């Protein structure tokens, strides 16, 4: 396990208390409730601290996901960041942008993820934030839940071992309750998002030191 000077990860501008290194969060909410934006904000919180970021773009192309990241104030620094896109071009001139043939290629995603994570560590970046967009699409392409569950278990295990932080998005309405429960078990905590007449709200469940009440976002 890496020896980080700062054992917690903070999220600027988001009403979530810092989480300890090694934590993985499941961001859950309807497709149009702002889950992707919230997850991107959680990732962008490490820019000024020199954290690295590793994106897994399942729903959109890597370029589209990075454009969304920049739209919330993030900056894609190729010295500290890497992207895996599913179904993108087979080759890229950028070593930090990799592609796999489709969202069903979980083995390929895992191989590229490990390679890019090691590459960031090789550059001296020991704090890495991982973002996966989204689990719902991985499940849609899978014949059954088990391969996706194993993939997520491996990914969150890597985040835990490397003292990183993981943020993965899911739309609960796209899966049945049993599948959602199984997926949730692979994460340390869950962040629920909802729209109300008063505006967008979130709550955190499963993490110590966090309020479980709904709060304005």
Buried (B, 14 or more C-beta within 10 A) or exposed (E): EEEBEEEEBBBEEBBBBBBBBBBBBBBBBBBEBBBBBBBBBBBBBBBEEEBBBBBBBBBBBBBEBBEBBEEBEBEBEEEBBBBBBBBBEEEBEEEBBBBBEEBBBBEBBBBBBEEBBEBBBEEEBBBBBBBBBBBBBBBBBBEEBEBBBEBBEBBBBBBBEBBBBBBBBBBBEBBEEEBBEBBBEBBBBBBBBBBEEEEBBBBBEBBEEBEEEBEEB
